[in-house]
Amino acid sequence: MAKLIRNGTVVTAADQYQADVLIENGIISQIGLNLELECAEIIDAQGCYVFPGGVDPHTHLDMPFGGTVTADNFETGTKAAAFGGTTTIIDFCLTNKGVPLSESVQTWHNKAEGKAVIDYSFHLMIAEINDEVLAELPKMIHDEGITSLKVFMAYKNVFQADDGTLYRTLLEAKRHGALVMVHAENGDVIDYLIKEALDAGNKEPIYHALTRPSLIEGEATGRAAKLTALANSQLYVVHVTCEEAVQQIAEARNLGIDVWGETCPQYLMLDQTYLEKPDFEGAKYVWSPPLRPKEHQDALWTALKNGQLQTLGSDHCSFNFKGQKELGLGDFSKIPNGGPCIEDRFSILFSEGVLKGRITLNQFVDIVSTRSAKLFGLFPKKGTIAVGCDADIVIFDGNAARVISSDTHHMNVDYNPFEGLEITGEPVTVLSRGEYVIQNKKFVGTPGIGQFVKRKTYPSEPLQIKPKQDTVGQRGATHV
């Protein structure tokens, strides 16, 4: 049935205006004032913003890790995402050496099909580069529409790839139009520091942070950026946590290297002292990279403001405190890494970013939706409000005050890292391709209605080349 959103304030990454939005057959068909369609259902957005649905570029649903599996699957995770204003996620498909990429992708399709309540796509992990992988990559990118490749520079003997694998992945990505993503930490040094800490009897959760210092995140980020320059390729650094990594990204971009950066709500809001909580409660805050000393938060907010970082992912990787995080009792290195953020990403950025003057309303939309849609080949189908786009829309009450709590959240996990945080702003109604998923703050969606989205190659739209005037011989900076 056609729907007509009236009386709302439409906000995109570029504009803000009063308008009606007409939705027909899951697509935005008209935008204007005083629109009429006799058979359309009227949605009154009086006093609310009308945002494009959030695009979360970084999730881990139904993912095996550290002897267990994440607590949220594609049903519970996408349902929580929808409550939080996200209408598209891109999840990480893990691979195993010696196993065809197509088998791993099919495994992830099996996890999602019949469960997802919003649209989704996959990033593809690259653990090795050999003749078999090289033969499969064109099909994955061009036929399957999986146009982003993830390389881990950490988790030695688990996920970590060597620099040669990263470099060859960058070369292949350039050749086929894929965006390479890196988890940028020096896994070899971390492995040494962990063993040193355990040998000294230091086993509490805080040592997770102390054995992964920010310097080695900065080092790995800079190394990845330099390899990207050598390959004349493109790079996206996930979950940036610290000033050192921000500096490396900013310097690379200033030299015209095609590098992008993502941070996450936990790094903007939480700090290293949370890992010091007594009675093993610090384990709730074990992410990789770890939470940093509080002074790094200003660097991250500033980087979002000035464009040195461009996106906000949730890095949703939920494990219950009871029974899962407790696997690391007596040995911090066995605590499953990750936390639940998929539901709170959108509102935290609005409340802590827009309402506190750290970013503008248009920047909010860009960071939480549009930029990820552009970088990962979803735009303009996703990530904005315009005629012809998917009707992925969030009607958002910017004045609603609430307190984040595990008692009221919808994630399938027994704690919330932002417990007790008072925020302002809440999704009221969420549409995915014109169909209600959340209506008046109640879930009305259907598991399985979410569709896999094949994505365009990188760049998904023409790039504006802006050469750096005072640098001779360097490539011009590229901006989506």
C-alpha positions in Angstrom: 0.0 0.0 0.0 1.2 3.5 -0.8 2.2 5.7 2.1 2.4 9.4 2.5 4.6 10.9 5.2 3.4 14.4 6.0 4.5 17.3 8.2 8.1 16.1 8.9 11.4 17.8 8.4 13.4 15.9 5.8 17.1 15.8 6.5 19.8 14.4 4.2 23.6 14.8 4.2 23.2 18.0 2.1 19.7 19.5 2.9 17.1 20.1 5.5 13.5 21.1 4.5 9.8 20.7 5.2 8.2 18.3 2.7 5.9 15.4 2.2 7.3 12.1 1.1 5.2 9.7 -1.1 6.1 6.0 -1.1 4.9 3.7 -3.8 6.0 0.1 -4.4 8.8 0.4 -1.8 10.3 3.4 -3.6 10.2 7.1 -2.9 8.1 8.4 -5.8 7.6 12.0 -4.9 8.9 14.7 -2.5 7.1 18.0 -2.3 4.6 20.1 -0.4 0.9 19.2 0.0 1.2 15.9 -1.9 -2.0 14.0 -2.4 -2.8 10.3 -3.2 -6.3 9.1 -2.5 -5.4 5.6 -1.6 -2.2 6.3 0.4 -1.9 5.6 4.1 -1.0 8.9 5.9 1.9 8.9 8.3 2.0 12.0 10.4 5.6 13.0 11.2 4.7 16.3 12.9 7.5 17.5 15.1 9.9 14.7 13.9 12.8 14.4 11.6 12.5 12.2 8.5 16.0 10.6 8.1 17.3 8.1 5.6 17.6 4.7 7.3 20.9 4.1 8.9 23.6 2.1 7.2 25.7 0.2 9.6 28.9 -0.8 7.8 30.3 -3.1 10.5 28.4 -6.0 12.3 29.2 -9.5 13.4 26.0 -11.6 13.6 26.0 -15.4 14.3 29.8 -15.3 14.2 32.0 -18.0 15.8 34.8 -16.6 17.9 36.9 -17.6 20.9 35.2 -20.9 21.4 31.6 -19.5 21.3 29.2 -17.8 18.9 27.9 -14.2 19.1 24.7 -13.9 21.0 22.8 -12.1 18.3 21.8 -13.9 15.1 20.4 -12.3 12.0 17.0 -12.2 13.4 17.7 -10.7 16.8 20.5 -8.5 15.6 18.6 -6.9 12.7 15.5 -6.5 14.9 17.6 -4.5 17.4 19.2 -2.6 14.5 15.7 -1.6 13.2 14.6 -0.4 16.7 17.8 1.8 16.6 17.1 3.3 13.2 19.3 1.2 11.0 17.8 -0.3 7.9 20.8 -1.8 6.2 23.8 -3.7 7.7 27.0 -5.1 6.2 28.1 -8.1 8.1 31.5 -9.8 8.0 31.7 -13.2 6.3 34.6 -15.1 7.8 36.6 -17.5 5.7 39.0 -20.3 6.4 42.3 -21.1 4.6 41.9 -23.9 2.0 38.1 -23.5 1.9 36.6 -21.9 -1.3 35.3 -18.4 -0.8 32.0 -19.4 -2.3 31.5 -21.9 0.5 32.0 -19.3 3.2 29.7 -16.9 1.4 27.0 -19.6 1.2 27.4 -20.2 4.9 26.7 -16.6 5.6 23.7 -16.6 3.3 22.4 -19.5 5.2 22.8 -17.6 8.5 20.8 -14.6 7.2 18.1 -16.1 4.9 14.7 -16.4 6.6 15.9 -14.3 9.6 16.8 -10.8 8.6 14.1 -8.1 9.1 16.1 -5.4 7.3 18.4 -5.5 4.2 21.9 -6.7 4.5 25.1 -7.4 2.6 28.5 -9.0 3.3 32.2 -8.0 3.5 34.5 -10.9 2.6 37.5 -11.8 4.8 40.7 -12.6 2.9 43.0 -14.8 4.9 45.3 -15.9 2.1 46.1 -15.1 -1.5 46.7 -18.0 -3.8 45.7 -19.2 -7.3 42.3 -20.5 -6.0 41.5 -17.2 -4.2 42.6 -15.1 -7.2 40.4 -17.2 -9.5 37.3 -16.7 -7.2 37.6 -13.0 -6.4 36.2 -11.7 -9.7 33.1 -13.7 -9.2 32.7 -12.7 -5.6 33.0 -9.0 -6.6 31.3 -8.8 -9.9 28.7 -11.6 -9.7 27.9 -11.8 -6.0 28.1 -8.1 -5.5 30.5 -8.4 -2.4 32.7 -5.4 -3.2 34.6 -5.1 0.1 37.4 -7.3 1.3 38.6 -7.5 5.0 42.1 -8.2 6.0 43.1 -8.7 9.7 46.4 -7.3 10.8 45.8 -8.8 14.3 44.7 -12.0 16.0 47.9 -13.9 15.4 47.3 -17.6 14.5 43.5 -17.0 14.2 42.7 -14.4 11.6 45.9 -12.4 11.0 47.3 -12.2 7.5 50.8 -11.1 6.6 51.7 -7.9 4.9 52.2 -9.7 1.6 48.6 -10.9 1.7 47.4 -7.4 2.5 49.4 -5.9 -0.4 48.3 -8.5 -2.9 44.7 -7.9 -1.8 45.1 -4.2 -2.3 46.4 -4.9 -5.9 43.4 -7.2 -6.7 41.0 -4.7 -5.2 42.4 -1.9 -7.4 42.0 -4.2 -10.4 38.4 -5.3 -9.7 37.0 -2.3 -8.0 36.8 -3.5 -4.4 37.4 -1.6 -1.1 39.9 -3.2 1.2 39.2 -3.0 4.9 41.7 -3.5 7.6 41.6 -4.3 11.3 44.8 -2.2 12.0 46.7 -3.5 15.0 50.2 -5.1 15.1 49.3 -8.7 15.9 52.8 -10.0 16.2 53.6 -7.4 18.9 50.3 -8.0 20.7 51.0 -11.7 20.8 54.3 -11.0 22.5 52.8 -8.6 25.0 50.0 -10.9 25.9 52.4 -13.8 26.7 54.6 -11.4 28.7 51.6 -10.3 30.8 50.3 -13.8 31.4 53.8 -15.0 32.4 54.0 -12.2 34.9 50.6 -13.3 36.4 48.7 -10.3 35.0 45.3 -11.9 34.0 42.6 -9.3 34.8 40.5 -7.7 32.0 42.5 -4.4 32.1 45.5 -6.2 30.6 43.6 -6.6 27.4 44.0 -2.9 26.9 47.5 -2.7 28.3 48.8 -5.4 25.9 47.2 -3.6 22.9 48.6 0.0 23.3 47.5 2.8 20.9 51.0 3.1 19.5 50.7 -0.2 17.7 47.3 0.7 16.3 48.8 3.8 14.9 51.8 1.8 13.5 49.5 -0.7 11.8 47.3 2.0 10.4 50.3 3.9 8.9 51.7 0.7 7.5 48.4 -0.2 5.8 48.2 3.3 4.4 51.7 3.1 2.9 51.0 -0.3 1.3 47.8 1.3 -0.1 49.9 4.1 -1.7 52.3 1.6 -3.1 49.5 -0.4 -4.7 47.7 2.8 -5.8 44.6 1.2 -4.2 41.9 2.1 -1.7 41.6 1.4 2.0 39.0 1.6 4.8 40.3 1.4 8.4 37.7 -0.1 10.7 37.0 0.8 14.3 39.6 3.6 14.8 40.1 4.2 18.5 43.0 6.6 19.0 44.7 9.8 18.1 47.7 7.9 16.6 45.5 6.2 14.1 43.6 9.4 13.3 46.9 11.1 12.6 48.1 8.4 10.2 44.8 8.5 8.3 44.9 12.3 8.1 48.5 12.3 6.9 47.7 9.7 4.2 44.7 11.6 3.0 46.7 14.8 2.9 49.2 13.1 0.6 46.3 12.0 -1.7 46.2 8.4 -0.6 42.7 6.9 -0.9 42.1 6.1 2.8 38.9 6.3 4.9 38.3 5.8 8.6 35.5 4.5 10.8 35.0 4.8 14.5 32.4 3.3 16.8 30.1 4.6 19.6 32.1 2.8 22.4 35.3 4.7 21.5 33.4 8.0 21.6 31.7 7.3 24.9 33.6 4.8 27.0 37.3 4.7 28.2 39.9 2.3 29.4 38.9 2.7 33.1 35.8 0.6 32.4 38.1 -2.5 32.1 39.1 -1.9 35.7 35.6 -2.6 37.1 35.8 -5.2 39.9 34.4 -8.7 40.0 35.4 -9.4 36.4 32.8 -6.9 35.2 35.6 -5.2 33.2 35.2 -8.1 30.8 32.0 -6.5 29.4 34.2 -3.8 27.9 36.7 -6.0 26.1 36.8 -5.0 22.5 39.6 -5.1 20.0 41.1 -2.6 19.6 40.5 -1.8 23.2 38.9 1.2 24.9 41.5 4.0 25.2 42.3 6.6 27.9 39.6 9.3 27.8 41.8 11.9 26.2 41.5 10.0 22.8 37.8 10.8 22.6 38.3 14.4 21.7 40.6 13.4 18.8 37.8 11.1 17.5 35.1 13.7 17.8 37.3 16.3 16.1 38.1 13.8 13.3 34.4 13.2 12.7 33.8 17.0 12.7 36.6 17.8 10.2 36.2 14.7 8.0 39.4 12.8 8.9 37.0 10.0 10.0 33.9 9.6 7.9 31.7 6.8 9.2 30.4 5.3 12.4 30.0 1.5 12.6 28.6 -0.4 15.6 31.2 -3.3 15.4 28.3 -5.1 17.0 29.7 -8.4 18.3 27.6 -9.4 21.3 28.5 -11.9 23.9 26.6 -12.5 27.1 28.5 -11.7 30.3 27.3 -14.9 31.9 28.6 -17.9 30.2 30.5 -16.2 27.4 32.6 -13.3 28.6 33.2 -15.6 31.6 35.2 -17.9 29.4 38.1 -15.5 30.2 37.9 -15.8 34.0 41.5 -16.1 35.1 42.9 -15.3 31.7 42.0 -12.0 29.9 43.2 -13.4 26.6 40.3 -15.8 26.5 37.6 -13.2 27.0 35.6 -13.1 23.7 36.2 -9.7 22.1 33.2 -7.5 21.3 30.1 -5.9 22.6 26.5 -5.0 21.8 26.1 -1.6 20.0 23.9 -2.1 17.0 20.8 -0.6 18.6 22.3 2.5 20.1 24.7 3.7 17.3 22.2 6.0 15.6 20.7 7.7 18.7 24.0 8.1 20.5 25.5 9.9 17.6 22.5 12.2 17.4 22.4 12.9 21.2 26.1 13.2 21.9 27.1 14.6 18.5 24.3 16.9 17.1 22.7 18.0 20.4 26.1 18.7 22.0 27.3 20.7 19.0 30.1 18.3 18.0 28.7 17.7 14.5 25.9 19.3 12.4 22.6 17.6 11.6 23.7 17.1 8.0 27.0 15.6 9.1 25.0 13.2 11.4 23.1 11.9 8.4 26.3 11.5 6.4 28.2 9.7 9.1 25.4 7.4 10.1 24.1 6.6 6.7 25.1 8.3 3.5 28.9 8.0 3.5 28.8 4.3 4.2 26.2 3.8 1.4 28.6 5.7 -1.0 31.8 3.9 0.0 30.3 0.4 -0.1 28.3 0.7 -3.3 24.8 1.1 -1.9 24.2 4.7 -3.0 21.8 6.1 -4.1 19.5 3.1 -3.5 20.4 3.4 0.1 21.7 6.3 2.3 19.5 9.2 1.2 16.0 10.5 0.7 15.4 11.2 -3.0 13.0 10.2 -5.7 13.8 6.7 -6.9 15.6 5.6 -3.7 14.5 2.7 -1.6 12.0 3.9 1.0 14.3 3.2 3.9 13.1 5.9 6.3 13.4 6.7 10.0 10.8 9.0 11.6 12.8 10.3 14.5 11.7 12.2 17.6 14.6 14.5 18.4 13.1 15.5 21.7 12.4 12.1 23.3 14.5 11.6 26.4 15.4 8.1 27.6 17.9 6.1 29.5 19.8 3.2 27.8 19.4 0.0 29.7 19.6 -3.8 29.1 16.1 -3.9 30.7 14.6 -2.2 27.7 17.0 -2.9 24.8 16.2 -5.5 22.1 19.6 -7.0 21.6 19.9 -10.7 22.7 22.5 -10.0 25.4 22.4 -9.7 29.1 24.1 -6.3 29.5 24.4 -3.0 27.8 27.8 -1.2 27.8 26.0 2.2 27.9 23.8 1.2 30.8 22.4 4.3 32.5 23.4 6.8 29.8 20.8 9.5 29.4 20.2 10.4 25.8 17.8 12.5 23.7 16.4 11.3 20.4 14.6 8.1 19.5 13.3 6.4 16.3 9.5 6.3 16.3 8.7 4.5 13.0 11.2 2.7 10.7 10.4 1.7 7.2 12.4 -0.7 5.1 11.6 -0.5 1.4 8.3 1.2 2.3 7.2 -1.5 4.8 6.9 -1.0 8.5 9.6 -2.7 10.6 9.0 -0.5 13.7 5.7 1.4 14.0 5.1 3.7 16.9 8.1 2.1 18.7 6.7 -1.4 18.3 8.2 -4.2 16.2 5.8 -5.1 13.3 8.3 -6.6 10.9 8.6 -10.1 9.6 11.8 -12.3 9.9 13.0 -13.1 6.4 11.8 -10.0 4.7 15.2 -8.5 4.7 17.0 -8.9 1.3 20.6 -9.5 0.4 21.8 -6.4 -1.5 24.4 -6.8 -4.3 26.6 -3.8 -4.2 28.4 -1.7 -6.9 32.1 -1.7 -7.3 34.3 1.0 -5.9 34.0 3.9 -6.5 30.2 3.6 -6.7 29.9 7.1 -8.2 32.3 9.5 -10.0 35.1 10.8 -7.7 36.1 14.4 -7.6 39.9 14.6 -7.8 41.4 17.4 -5.8 45.2 17.5 -6.2 47.2 18.8 -3.3 48.7 22.0 -4.6 51.9 21.9 -2.7 52.8 18.3 -3.3 54.7 17.4 -6.4 54.3 13.9 -7.7 51.6 12.7 -5.3 48.2 11.4 -6.5 45.3 13.8 -6.1 43.2 13.3 -3.1 39.9 11.5 -3.9 36.7 12.3 -2.2 33.4 10.6 -2.6 
